[in-house]
Amino acid sequence: MDFDNLVLTGWSYGLAGLAYAVLTVALLRRGYGTAPREPARLSMLVAAGASMVWGVLLLAFLYLAYPGLLVLASVADIARYAGWFVFLLVLLQQNRPDSGSLYLVWLKRAAVVSVVCAAGTQLAALLGLANPNDLRKIVLFVTMALPVIAMVLLEQLFRNVPQDARWNIKPLALGLACGFLFDLYLYSEAVLFSAIDADAFSIRGAVHAMVVPFLLLSTSRQSNWLSNIQISRKAAFHSATLMIAGFYLVFVSAVGYYVRYFGGEWGRALQLGLGVLALVVLMVLAVSGSMRARLRVFLGKHFFRYRYDYREEWLRFTQTLSAQNSPQDMGNQVIRGLADMLESPGGSLWLKTRGENVYRQNARWNAPACTVPEGEDSSLCDFLQTSGWVVNLEEYRSFPRRYGRLVLPTWLQETPQAWLVVPLHVGDNMIGFVILSSARAPMDVNWEVNDLLKTAGRQAASFLAQMQATEALLEVRKFDAFNRMSAFVVHDLKNVVTQLSLMMKNARRLADNPEFREDMLMTVDNALDRMRQLMLQLREGATPPGTAFGVELEAIARRIAASARERGRELELDIATPVETRGHADRLERIIGHMVQNAFDATPTQGRVWLKLERSSGQALIEVGDTGHGMSEEFIRERLFKPFQTTKQAGMGIGAYESYQYVQELGGKITVESQVNQGTIVTVLLPLFESQRHSDLQPLETP
C-alpha cells in the first residue's frame, strides 16, 4: 500500500469513527441507553458503538502498524455486524404473529452461525491453528456471509413494515443497504481473486460514514419508529429466495476458486465458464414456476402454523375475479383464481346449461376440451350437490370408500392431470364445478385447503350467478324494448284501422260519389304507406327511418283540424306566426293528433278544444287545451307519462308515453296543467328551426 493510499485509507476510517461517534452520542442523548432498556434501541446503540470502535482501531493500526490493533478491529467489525443482526431480528420479532416464530428461529440460527464462524476463524488465525493461506480463504468466505445475512434481514424488515410506516424506515433501510452491499462487493471480489482490492478497502470507511446521516434521519423522524413490524408469508418467501441465492453464489464462488486453483493453464477459462453456467442455472430456477411453488409449499408447511395468508389470498382472488366482465372471460378468471391458490397450472369450468339438466364445459385454461355433458342426476353431481365436498381424485383412487357411493364418470377418469373437483354453490344450489390440474409441487390437501376451496368456490359461484343474472336481465330488456316498440306499432295500427273503419262506414252510403271515391283511394294509399313505415320501424327499431328535418307545424295543425271536422268536431286554431321545428313530420303529426284526440275524448260536444302555435323565447310552442274533465295532480305526477297507464276503457296507455319520449329526443319539453272538471292545457316546447327563404346577398350596384 503506497503512501497516498495510506493517507486516503486513514482519512476514510477516521471519518467512519467520527461519524459513528456522533451517532452514538445522538442515540445516548435520545435515551437509547437509559432505563427502560428496550432491546431494539440497545442493540442499535451497541452496533453504533462497535462501528465507532472499528473505525478508530483501523485508523490507529494504519498509523501505528501494530498487528494487535488489526485483530481488535476485525473483532469490532464482527461485533458491529452482530449488533446489526440483533437489531434487525428484534425489530422483526416485535408484534409478530405466532405463525412467524419458526421462520424467525431459522433466521436467528443463520445469523448466530455466521457470527460464530467469523469469530472462530479470526481466533484460529490469531492462534495459528491452521495454514495461513488456507485459513485466509476460509476467513474470506465466512466474512462474505455476514453481509449476505444482513441483506436478508434488512429485506425482510422492509417488506414487513406497514405501508404507512415505511416513511420512517426508508432512510434506515437505504443507509444500511448501501453499507452491506459495499461489503458484499468487497468480500465477493476478494473470494474470486484471493485478495482484497486495496482501492475498495481504502474507501470502505468513507462509505460507512455516509450511512450515518440516514440512520440519524430515521431516529429523528418519529419516536415509535421501531414498533409495528410484522412478518408475512410474502416477505418470508422473498427473504428465503434472497438467502438461497446468496448462499448459492457463495458456493459457486468457492467451487470457482478451486477450479481455478487446480485447473492449471485452463483454470481462469474454466472459472469463467462455471460462472456463466451458474448464472444461467440461477436464472432458470428464478423463472421456474415449479421451483417457486415448491418453495412456497415448503415455507407454508414448515415455518407457519397456517399455510395461507388469508387476507392476501382473498384480495388476490377477488382482484382476479373482477379483472374481466364478459361471461367467457369470467369463467377463465374463476379457474385462474382457484388454481393460483394451489399452484395448479390449469383447469376447466363446468356450468349448468339453462333449460337443460346437464353440466357442460364452459371454459378451460391449459386443460383439454371435453364435449361430453354431465347429467344433473349423475353420481358425481349428486355427490357434489348433497355433500359440498372437494373431491380429491388422488385420494379417491387410493381410498374410494371415503367418498361413499361416488362413482366417477369415464371422461373424468380419462382426463389427464385431473386433481381436484371444486363445487360451486349459490345457496343450496350447485351451478357448476371446477376441475383443477395437478399442482406444480406436491401438496397435502388437508382441512385448511378444503375449507379455503369451498369458501372460494362459493364466492366464485356468486360472481358467476351475478354474471348469468346480468345476461338474463339484458335479454329481458331486449324483449322489453321489442315489446314496447310493438306497443307503439299496435297503437299506430289502431289509428289506421279506425281511419279505414270510418271510410268503410261512409262507403255504404257514398259509394256512388266520385269525390268520395277519390278521397277513399287517397286514404287507402296513405294507410298503406303508413303500414309500410310501421313494418320498417318494427324491423329496424323504435326510431323512425330517415333523418330529422324542418317541419312546418301550421300545415300539420290544419290537417288535424280538417280531420276533426270530418268526425264532426271543431278544433279552434290560433296560429300567430308560421312556426317550424326539427323532427319527423309523420311522427310529429301523430303526436299532436294524439294530444288533440285525447282533448276531444275528455271534452263534451259543447266544450272547447283549441290548438295554438307561436314562438316563445326562441322556441316553437304548441299548446293543446280543452274544457273537459281534467286530471288530478296525482295522476299527472304518477301515471300520465308512464307506459300502459290510461283512463280510457279501450286505451293502451302508449300515446302519452310515446309523445313524452319523442319530445325528449328532440330536446324539447312537455308540461301539463289540469284541474278536475275544468280542463287541461298541454304545452310542448320544441327547438325552433329557422329556414332562410330569401338571400341576404344583394347585387353589386354599378355606378
C-alpha positions in Angstrom: 0.0 0.0 0.0 1.6 3.3 -1.1 1.7 6.5 0.9 -1.2 8.2 -0.9 -3.4 5.2 -0.4 -2.4 5.0 3.3 -3.4 8.6 3.8 -6.7 8.1 2.0 -7.4 5.0 4.0 -6.6 6.7 7.2 -8.9 9.6 6.5 -11.6 7.2 5.4 -11.7 5.1 8.6 -11.1 8.2 10.7 -14.2 9.7 9.2 -16.1 6.5 9.9 -15.1 6.5 13.5 -16.1 10.2 13.9 -19.4 9.7 12.1 -20.4 6.7 14.3 -19.2 8.6 17.4 -21.7 11.3 16.5 -24.4 8.7 16.0 -23.6 7.0 19.4 -23.8 10.3 21.2 -27.0 11.2 19.5 -28.5 7.8 20.5 -27.4 8.3 24.1 -28.9 11.7 24.2 -32.2 10.3 23.0 -32.2 7.8 25.8 -31.3 4.7 24.0 -29.0 3.5 26.8 -31.2 4.5 29.8 -33.9 2.5 31.6 -36.2 1.0 30.5 -33.7 -0.5 28.1 -35.6 -1.7 25.0 -33.8 -4.5 23.1 -34.1 -2.7 19.7 -32.7 0.6 21.0 -29.9 -1.1 23.0 -28.8 -3.3 20.0 -28.7 -0.2 17.7 -26.6 1.6 20.3 -24.2 -1.4 20.5 -23.9 -1.6 16.7 -23.2 2.1 16.5 -20.6 1.9 19.3 -18.9 -1.1 17.8 -18.8 0.7 14.4 -17.1 3.7 16.1 -14.5 1.4 17.8 -13.9 -0.4 14.5 -13.2 2.9 12.6 -10.9 4.2 15.4 -8.9 0.9 15.7 -8.3 0.7 11.9 -7.2 4.3 11.9 -4.8 3.5 14.8 -3.5 0.4 13.0 -2.8 2.3 9.8 -0.6 4.9 11.6 0.9 2.7 14.4 1.2 -0.5 12.4 0.6 -2.6 15.5 -0.8 -6.1 14.5 -2.9 -6.4 17.6 -4.9 -3.4 16.6 -5.9 -5.1 13.3 -7.1 -8.1 15.2 -9.2 -5.9 17.5 -10.5 -4.0 14.5 -11.6 -7.3 13.0 -13.3 -8.3 16.2 -15.1 -4.9 16.3 -16.2 -5.4 12.7 -17.8 -8.8 13.7 -19.3 -7.2 16.8 -20.7 -4.4 14.6 -22.4 -7.0 12.3 -23.6 -8.9 15.4 -25.2 -5.7 16.7 -27.0 -5.0 13.5 -28.2 -8.6 13.3 -29.7 -8.4 16.8 -31.2 -5.0 15.9 -32.9 -6.3 12.8 -34.1 -9.5 14.4 -35.6 -7.7 17.4 -37.5 -5.4 15.0 -38.8 -8.4 13.2 -39.9 -10.1 16.4 -41.8 -7.1 17.8 -45.6 -7.5 17.4 -45.1 -10.5 15.2 -47.9 -13.2 14.9 -47.1 -16.6 16.3 -47.1 -18.1 12.8 -43.8 -16.5 12.0 -41.9 -17.7 15.1 -40.4 -20.8 13.4 -39.2 -18.7 10.4 -37.5 -16.2 12.8 -35.9 -19.1 14.6 -34.1 -20.1 11.4 -33.1 -16.5 10.7 -31.6 -16.3 14.2 -29.8 -19.5 13.7 -28.3 -18.4 10.4 -27.2 -15.1 12.0 -25.7 -16.8 15.0 -23.8 -19.4 12.9 -22.4 -16.7 10.6 -21.1 -14.6 13.6 -19.7 -17.6 15.5 -17.9 -18.8 12.3 -16.5 -15.4 11.7 -15.2 -15.1 15.3 -13.9 -18.7 15.2 -11.9 -18.2 12.0 -10.5 -14.9 13.5 -9.5 -16.8 16.6 -7.9 -19.6 14.6 -5.9 -17.1 12.6 -4.8 -15.4 15.8 -3.7 -18.7 17.5 -2.1 -20.1 14.3 -4.2 -23.2 14.3 -4.1 -23.7 10.5 -2.2 -23.0 7.4 -2.4 -19.2 6.9 -3.1 -19.4 3.2 -5.9 -21.9 3.6 -7.2 -20.1 6.6 -7.3 -16.8 4.7 -9.6 -18.3 2.1 -12.0 -19.6 4.8 -11.9 -16.2 6.5 -13.0 -14.5 3.3 -15.8 -17.0 2.7 -17.1 -16.6 6.2 -16.8 -12.8 6.2 -18.7 -12.7 2.9 -21.6 -14.5 4.5 -22.1 -11.6 7.0 -23.4 -9.0 4.5 -25.5 -11.7 2.8 -27.3 -12.5 6.1 -27.5 -8.8 6.8 -29.2 -8.1 3.5 -31.7 -10.9 4.0 -32.7 -9.5 7.4 -32.9 -6.0 6.1 -35.0 -7.0 3.1 -37.3 -9.0 5.5 -37.6 -5.9 7.7 -38.5 -3.5 4.9 -41.1 -5.9 3.4 -42.8 -6.3 6.8 -43.2 -2.6 7.6 -46.8 -1.4 7.1 -47.3 0.9 4.2 -48.0 3.9 6.5 -44.8 3.3 8.5 -42.4 3.0 5.6 -41.7 6.7 5.7 -39.9 6.2 8.9 -37.9 3.1 8.0 -36.8 4.1 4.4 -33.7 6.1 5.5 -32.5 3.3 7.8 -33.1 0.6 5.1 -31.4 2.7 2.4 -28.3 3.5 4.6 -27.7 0.0 5.9 -28.3 -1.4 2.4 -25.5 0.8 1.0 -23.0 -0.4 3.6 -24.0 -4.1 3.4 -23.9 -4.1 -0.4 -20.5 -2.5 -0.5 -19.1 -5.1 2.0 -20.7 -7.8 -0.1 -18.9 -6.5 -3.2 -15.6 -6.1 -1.4 -15.6 -9.7 0.0 -17.1 -11.4 -3.0 -14.3 -9.9 -5.2 -11.8 -11.0 -2.6 -13.1 -14.5 -2.7 -12.9 -14.6 -6.5 -9.4 -13.1 -6.7 -7.9 -14.3 -3.4 -7.0 -10.8 -2.4 -8.8 -7.7 -1.1 -9.0 -4.8 -3.5 -6.8 -2.1 -1.9 -8.8 0.8 -3.5 -12.1 -0.6 -2.4 -10.7 -1.3 1.1 -9.4 2.3 1.3 -12.8 3.9 0.8 -14.8 1.4 2.9 -14.7 3.6 5.9 -15.9 6.6 4.0 -18.8 4.6 2.5 -19.9 3.5 6.0 -19.5 7.1 7.2 -22.0 8.2 4.5 -24.5 5.7 6.0 -24.7 7.6 9.3 -26.9 10.6 8.2 -29.6 8.1 7.0 -29.6 6.4 10.4 -29.8 9.8 12.2 -32.7 10.7 9.9 -34.7 7.6 10.8 -34.2 8.0 14.6 -35.3 11.7 14.4 -38.5 11.2 12.3 -40.7 9.5 14.9 -40.2 8.3 18.4 -42.0 4.9 17.9 -40.5 4.1 14.5 -39.1 0.8 15.9 -42.6 -0.7 16.5 -45.3 -2.3 14.4 -43.1 -4.6 12.4 -44.7 -7.9 11.4 -43.7 -10.9 9.5 -45.6 -12.1 6.4 -45.6 -15.1 4.1 -44.8 -12.9 1.1 -41.8 -11.4 2.9 -40.7 -14.8 4.1 -40.8 -16.1 0.5 -38.7 -13.2 -0.9 -36.2 -13.4 2.0 -35.8 -17.1 1.6 -35.3 -16.7 -2.1 -32.6 -14.0 -1.5 -30.9 -16.1 1.1 -30.8 -19.2 -1.2 -29.5 -17.0 -4.0 -26.8 -15.6 -1.7 -25.6 -19.0 -0.4 -25.8 -20.3 -4.0 -23.4 -17.5 -5.2 -21.1 -18.2 -2.2 -21.0 -21.9 -3.1 -20.3 -21.1 -6.8 -17.6 -18.7 -5.8 -15.9 -21.5 -3.7 -16.2 -24.0 -6.5 -14.9 -21.5 -9.0 -11.9 -20.7 -6.8 -10.9 -24.4 -6.6 -11.5 -24.9 -10.3 -9.1 -22.1 -11.0 -6.6 -23.3 -8.4 -6.5 -26.9 -9.7 -7.2 -26.1 -13.4 -3.6 -25.1 -14.3 -3.5 -23.2 -17.6 -7.2 -23.6 -18.2 -8.1 -22.5 -14.6 -9.3 -19.0 -15.4 -11.2 -20.1 -18.5 -12.9 -22.9 -16.6 -13.7 -20.4 -13.8 -15.4 -18.0 -16.2 -17.3 -20.9 -17.9 -18.5 -22.1 -14.5 -19.6 -18.6 -13.5 -21.7 -18.2 -16.7 -23.2 -21.6 -16.2 -24.1 -20.9 -12.6 -25.8 -17.6 -13.6 -27.8 -19.4 -16.3 -28.9 -22.1 -13.8 -29.9 -19.4 -11.3 -32.0 -17.5 -13.9 -33.7 -20.8 -14.9 -34.5 -21.5 -11.3 -35.7 -18.0 -10.7 -38.3 -18.0 -13.5 -39.4 -21.6 -12.8 -43.0 -21.7 -11.6 -42.4 -25.2 -10.2 -39.5 -24.1 -8.1 -41.4 -21.1 -6.8 -44.3 -23.4 -6.0 -42.1 -25.9 -4.1 -40.5 -23.1 -2.1 -43.9 -21.6 -1.1 -45.2 -25.1 -0.1 -42.1 -25.7 1.9 -42.3 -22.4 3.8 -46.0 -22.7 4.4 -45.6 -26.3 5.7 -42.6 -25.9 7.9 -42.4 -22.3 9.0 -46.1 -21.3 9.6 -49.0 -22.6 11.6 -51.4 -21.9 8.8 -50.5 -22.4 5.1 -52.2 -19.3 3.7 -52.2 -15.6 4.4 -56.0 -15.3 4.1 -56.1 -11.6 3.6 -53.6 -11.7 0.7 -55.3 -14.8 -0.8 -58.7 -13.1 -0.7 -57.6 -9.8 -2.1 -55.8 -11.6 -4.9 -58.8 -13.9 -5.6 -61.3 -11.0 -5.6 -59.0 -9.0 -7.9 -58.7 -11.9 -10.3 -62.5 -12.4 -10.5 -63.0 -8.6 -11.0 -60.5 -8.4 -13.9 -62.9 -9.3 -16.7 -66.6 -8.6 -17.4 -67.6 -10.9 -20.3 -69.0 -14.3 -19.4 -66.3 -16.3 -21.1 -63.5 -14.3 -19.5 -65.2 -14.6 -16.2 -65.1 -18.4 -16.5 -61.3 -18.3 -17.2 -60.8 -15.9 -14.2 -62.6 -18.3 -11.9 -60.3 -21.1 -12.9 -57.2 -19.0 -12.6 -58.2 -17.7 -9.2 -58.8 -21.2 -7.7 -55.7 -22.6 -9.5 -53.4 -19.9 -8.2 -54.3 -20.8 -4.6 -52.9 -24.3 -5.0 -50.1 -23.6 -7.6 -52.2 -25.5 -10.2 -51.2 -24.9 -13.8 -54.7 -25.2 -15.3 -58.3 -26.4 -15.1 -61.7 -26.4 -16.6 -65.1 -24.9 -15.6 -68.4 -26.8 -15.9 -71.7 -24.8 -15.7 -75.3 -25.9 -15.7 -76.9 -25.3 -19.1 -80.0 -23.1 -18.9 -83.1 -25.0 -19.8 -81.3 -28.4 -19.5 -80.5 -30.7 -16.6 -76.8 -31.2 -17.6 -73.5 -29.5 -17.0 -71.2 -28.7 -19.9 -67.6 -27.4 -20.1 -68.0 -23.6 -20.3 -64.3 -22.5 -20.0 -60.9 -24.1 -19.8 -57.3 -22.9 -19.1 -54.4 -25.2 -20.0 -56.8 -28.1 -20.0 -58.2 -30.4 -22.7 -61.5 -29.8 -24.3 -64.4 -32.1 -23.4 -67.7 -32.2 -25.2 -69.4 -34.9 -23.0 -72.1 -33.4 -20.8 -72.5 -34.5 -17.2 -76.1 -35.1 -16.1 -77.6 -33.4 -13.1 -78.6 -36.7 -11.7 -75.2 -38.4 -12.2 -73.3 -39.8 -9.3 -70.7 -37.0 -9.4 -73.1 -34.1 -9.5 -75.4 -35.7 -6.9 -72.4 -36.2 -4.5 -71.2 -32.6 -5.1 -74.7 -31.2 -4.6 -75.5 -33.1 -1.4 -72.1 -33.1 0.4 -70.4 -29.9 -0.9 -67.1 -31.7 -0.6 -64.0 -31.0 -2.6 -63.2 -34.3 -4.4 -59.5 -35.2 -4.3 -59.1 -37.6 -7.2 -55.7 -38.9 -5.9 -57.4 -39.7 -2.6 -60.4 -41.3 -4.4 -58.1 -43.6 -6.4 -56.3 -44.7 -3.2 -59.2 -44.7 -0.7 -62.5 -44.8 -2.7 -64.5 -45.8 0.4 -64.0 -42.3 1.9 -66.4 -40.9 -0.7 -69.2 -43.4 -0.1 -71.0 -44.5 -3.3 -69.4 -41.9 -5.5 -68.6 -43.3 -9.0 -66.5 -41.0 -11.2 -67.6 -40.6 -14.9 -65.4 -42.2 -17.5 -64.5 -38.9 -19.1 -63.2 -37.6 -15.7 -61.1 -40.7 -15.1 -59.6 -40.3 -18.5 -58.8 -36.6 -18.1 -55.0 -36.2 -17.8 -53.7 -34.4 -14.7 -57.2 -34.1 -13.2 -56.6 -33.5 -9.4 -59.4 -31.7 -7.5 -63.1 -31.2 -8.2 -64.4 -28.0 -6.5 -68.2 -27.5 -6.4 -69.7 -24.0 -7.0 -72.7 -23.4 -4.8 -75.1 -20.5 -4.6 -77.2 -21.1 -1.5 -78.3 -24.7 -1.7 -78.0 -25.0 -5.5 -74.9 -26.1 -7.4 -74.4 -24.0 -10.6 -71.3 -25.8 -11.7 -67.9 -27.2 -10.6 -64.2 -26.6 -11.4 -61.7 -29.3 -12.2 -58.1 -28.3 -11.3 -55.0 -29.9 -12.7 -52.3 -31.4 -10.5 -50.2 -28.8 -8.7 -46.6 -27.9 -9.7 -45.3 -29.1 -6.4 -46.6 -32.0 -4.2 -49.2 -30.6 -1.8 -51.1 -32.1 1.1 -54.8 -31.3 0.6 -55.8 -31.0 4.3 -58.7 -29.4 6.1 -57.3 -25.9 5.5 -57.1 -26.4 1.8 -60.6 -27.9 1.6 -62.1 -25.0 3.6 -60.4 -22.4 1.5 -61.5 -24.0 -1.7 -65.1 -24.4 -0.6 -65.3 -20.8 0.6 -63.6 -19.5 -2.6 -65.9 -21.7 -4.7 -69.0 -20.1 -3.1 -67.6 -16.6 -3.8 -66.8 -17.6 -7.4 -70.3 -19.1 -7.8 -71.8 -15.8 -6.7 -69.8 -13.9 -9.3 -70.9 -16.4 -12.0 -74.5 -16.3 -10.8 -74.4 -12.5 -11.0 -73.0 -12.6 -14.5 -75.7 -15.0 -15.6 -78.4 -12.9 -14.0 -77.0 -9.8 -15.8 -77.1 -11.7 -19.1 -80.7 -12.8 -18.4 -81.6 -9.2 -17.4 -80.1 -7.9 -20.7 -82.1 -10.4 -22.6 -85.3 -9.4 -20.8 -84.5 -5.8 -21.5 -84.2 -6.6 -25.2 -87.6 -8.3 -25.2 -89.0 -5.4 -23.2 -87.7 -2.9 -25.7 -89.2 -5.1 -28.5 -92.5 -5.3 -26.7 -92.5 -1.6 -26.1 -91.8 -0.9 -29.8 -94.5 -3.4 -30.7 -96.9 -1.5 -28.5 -96.1 1.7 -30.3 -96.8 0.0 -33.6 -100.0 -1.5 -32.4 -101.1 1.9 -31.2 -100.4 3.4 -34.6 -102.2 0.5 -36.3 -105.2 1.1 -34.2 -105.4 4.7 -35.6 -105.0 3.3 -39.2 -107.8 0.8 -38.5 -110.0 3.5 -37.1 -109.5 5.6 -40.2 -110.2 2.7 -42.5 -113.3 1.6 -40.5 -114.7 5.2 -40.8 -114.1 5.2 -44.5 -115.8 1.8 -44.9 -118.8 3.0 -42.9 -119.2 6.1 -45.2 -118.6 4.0 -48.3 -122.0 2.2 -47.9 -123.9 5.4 -48.5 -121.4 7.5 -50.6 -120.1 4.8 -52.9 -121.5 6.5 -55.9 -120.0 9.9 -55.1 -116.9 10.4 -57.4 -115.3 12.8 -54.9 -115.7 10.2 -52.1 -114.1 7.5 -54.2 -111.2 9.8 -54.9 -110.8 10.6 -51.3 -111.1 6.9 -50.4 -108.3 6.0 -52.8 -106.1 8.7 -51.2 -107.0 7.4 -47.7 -106.2 3.8 -48.6 -102.9 4.8 -50.3 -102.0 6.8 -47.2 -102.9 3.9 -44.9 -100.7 1.5 -47.0 -97.8 3.9 -46.8 -98.2 4.3 -43.1 -98.3 0.5 -42.6 -95.1 0.1 -44.6 -93.4 2.6 -42.4 -94.7 0.7 -39.3 -93.3 -2.6 -40.6 -90.0 -0.9 -41.3 -90.0 0.6 -37.8 -90.8 -2.8 -36.3 -87.9 -4.4 -38.2 -85.3 -1.7 -37.6 -86.1 -0.4 -34.2 -88.2 2.2 -32.4 -86.6 5.2 -34.1 -88.4 6.0 -37.4 -86.2 5.8 -40.5 -84.7 8.8 -42.1 -83.1 11.9 -40.5 -84.9 14.8 -38.8 -85.5 17.9 -40.9 -87.5 21.1 -40.8 -91.3 20.6 -40.3 -94.0 23.3 -40.8 -96.3 23.0 -37.8 -99.0 25.1 -39.4 -99.7 22.6 -42.1 -99.9 19.8 -39.6 -102.3 21.8 -37.5 -104.6 22.5 -40.4 -104.6 18.8 -41.5 -105.5 17.8 -37.9 -108.3 20.4 -37.8 -109.7 19.1 -41.2 -109.7 15.5 -39.9 -111.6 16.6 -36.8 -114.2 18.3 -38.9 -114.7 15.1 -40.8 -115.5 13.4 -37.5 -117.9 16.2 -36.6 -115.8 18.0 -34.1 -114.4 21.6 -34.2 -110.7 22.4 -33.4 -110.0 26.0 -32.8 -106.8 27.1 -34.4 -104.7 30.0 -33.1 -101.7 30.5 -35.3 -99.9 33.8 -34.6 -97.0 33.3 -36.9 -95.5 30.5 -39.1 -93.6 28.1 -36.9 -91.1 25.4 -37.9 -89.3 22.8 -35.8 -86.9 20.0 -36.5 -88.2 16.4 -36.5 -90.1 13.8 -38.4 -93.3 15.2 -39.9 -95.3 11.9 -39.7 -94.3 11.4 -36.1 -95.0 15.0 -35.0 -98.4 14.9 -36.7 -99.2 11.6 -34.9 -98.1 13.1 -31.5 -100.0 16.4 -31.9 -103.0 14.4 -33.3 -102.9 12.2 -30.3 -103.0 15.1 -27.9 -105.9 16.7 -29.8 -107.8 13.4 -29.9 -107.3 13.0 -26.1 -108.7 16.5 -25.7 -111.7 15.6 -27.8 -112.2 12.4 -25.8 -112.2 14.3 -22.5 -114.4 17.1 -23.7 -118.2 17.0 -24.2 -119.5 18.1 -27.6 -120.4 21.5 -26.4 -117.0 22.1 -24.9 -114.0 23.8 -26.5 -110.8 22.3 -27.8 -108.0 24.5 -29.3 -104.6 24.3 -30.8 -102.2 27.2 -30.5 -98.9 27.7 -32.4 -96.4 30.5 -31.7 -92.8 31.4 -31.0 -91.8 31.7 -27.3 -88.3 32.6 -26.1 -86.7 31.3 -29.2 -88.6 28.0 -29.2 -91.6 26.6 -31.0 -94.6 26.5 -28.7 -97.5 24.0 -29.3 -100.5 24.3 -26.9 -103.4 22.0 -26.9 -106.2 22.9 -24.5 -109.7 21.8 -23.6 -112.5 22.5 -21.2 -113.1 18.8 -20.4 -113.0 16.5 -17.4 -109.4 17.3 -16.5 -106.9 15.2 -14.4 -105.8 15.2 -10.8 -102.3 16.2 -9.8 -101.6 12.7 -8.6 -102.5 11.2 -11.9 -100.3 13.7 -13.8 -97.4 13.1 -11.4 -97.5 9.3 -11.1 -99.3 7.8 -14.2 -99.7 10.2 -17.1 -96.4 9.7 -19.0 -95.8 6.1 -17.9 -96.5 3.2 -20.4 -99.7 1.2 -20.1 -101.3 3.8 -17.8 -104.6 5.2 -19.1 -108.1 6.4 -18.0 -109.8 5.1 -21.2 -111.6 1.8 -21.2 -110.3 0.9 -24.6 -106.9 2.7 -24.4 -103.4 1.2 -24.2 -101.7 4.0 -22.4 -99.0 4.3 -25.1 -99.7 7.6 -26.8 -98.8 10.0 -23.9 -95.7 8.0 -23.2 -94.6 8.0 -26.8 -95.2 11.7 -27.1 -93.1 12.4 -24.0 -90.3 10.2 -25.2 -90.1 11.7 -28.6 -90.3 15.3 -27.3 -87.3 14.4 -25.0 -85.4 13.0 -28.0 -85.9 16.3 -29.9 -84.5 18.3 -27.0 -87.9 19.7 -26.1 -90.1 19.8 -23.0 -93.7 18.9 -22.3 -95.7 20.3 -19.4 -99.3 19.7 -18.3 -101.7 22.0 -16.4 -105.0 20.5 -15.4 -107.8 20.8 -12.9 -110.6 18.3 -12.4 -113.8 19.2 -14.2 -112.3 22.4 -15.5 -110.0 21.3 -18.4 -106.4 20.6 -19.4 -103.6 22.5 -21.1 -100.7 20.6 -22.6 -97.7 22.7 -23.6 -94.9 21.4 -25.8 -91.7 23.4 -26.4 -89.5 22.3 -29.3 -86.3 23.7 -30.8 -87.1 26.3 -33.4 -86.0 25.6 -36.9 -85.1 28.8 -38.8 -85.2 28.4 -42.6 -83.8 31.2 -44.8 -86.2 31.9 -47.6 -84.5 35.0 -49.0 -80.8 35.6 -49.6 -79.1 38.4 -47.7 -76.8 38.9 -50.7 -77.7 41.9 -52.9 -76.4 42.6 -56.4 -73.5 44.9 -56.6 -74.7 48.3 -57.7 -72.9 49.7 -60.6 -72.2 53.5 -60.7 
